Amino acid sequence: MAQFDLFVNPLANSRRAYPFVASMQSDIAPSGSDQIIAPLAPMASMSRTAGKLTPAVAVNGVDHIVVVPRLTTIRSRDLAKSISTIASSRRDLLAAIDYLFFGV
């Protein structure tokens, strides 16, 4: 699995709010059986627009927000086949992580 790979959210109880999750950790820094992910929410369902902590990405032509403040871990085995990547938004995603953890 590569950094910024996109998956259907494997957690059925949160899939309505967050239909996708993105792998956020580097693929050269494996963490065993867990993977750090960020949920994606459809922009139309969010009361706030995209910002520094919530970069916008398109998934299948629909705008979504990567909710970086909701980073969490999930078992790697629960992530099925990658359906896409958001690596083209790498700069914005890394800026959101920097802002969240370092305030820059």
N, C-alpha and C positions, 0 to 999 in steps of 0.2 A: 504494500500500500504506500502510495506517495503522498507527500505533504500537499494539502489542498484538494485531495480527491474528494468527490462528492458521493454521498450514499443516501438511499431512502432511509429515513429515521426508523431504526429497528424497534423503538419503543412505541407500541401502539397507542398507549394512553396519552402521549404527547405529540403524536404525528399530525393531528389536526392543526395545532398551533405552529408546529415546527416540522414541516413535511420532509426536510432534508437535514443532514448533518455533514460537516466537512472535517476531514482529518487536519489537525493544525500542527501536529508535531512533525519534526524533521524525520524523513525516512532513514537517515543515518544515525538516529538516536532512538533505537527501539526501547520500549519500556516493558518488555515481557508480554504479559497477556492483556494489558490495557492500552488504550489509544486515547489521546487528548483530542476532543472534538468541540466544535462550536455549532450550535443549532442555527438553522436558517428559517426565517419567517417571511411569508409573502408581504411585500411592502404595503399592499392594499389593506392588510389586516392590522398594521401597526399604527398607533396613534402618533408616533413620532416618525420623522423622516430619517433618512440615512445621515449619519454624522461620523465624527472621527472614531468613535468606539463601535460604530455599527455600519461598516462599509456596505454599499449596494453592489449586488452582482445579479446577472441574469441567468436564470435556469429555465431552459426550454422556452425562451422568449418571454418569461415572466420575471419581473423585478422582485428580488428578495433582499432581505437585510441579514447579514451575518452578525449574530448577536454575540460579539466577543465577550462582553461581561458575563455571559452564561457558560463560559468554558467549563467543561466537565470531562470525566473519563467514562469510557464504556469498554466492555470487553471486546477485544479485537475480533474474536470469533463471531460476535453479533453483527458485525458489519459485513453485509453480503458484497456482492460484486459492485465495484465502483461504477456509477452511471455517468459520470462526467468529471470535470475538474474546474476549479475556480482559480487555477494558478495564474491566469492572466491578470488577476486582481492582487497579485502578490504584494506589490508595493503598499496598497491600501490596507491589506490584512496585517502586514508586519507593522505598519504605522499604528494600527489599532492596538496591537499587542504591546508595542512600546509605550503607547499612551496609557494603557491600562496598568502596566506594571512599573513604569518609570516616570510617567507624567511628562514625557517629551514626544 
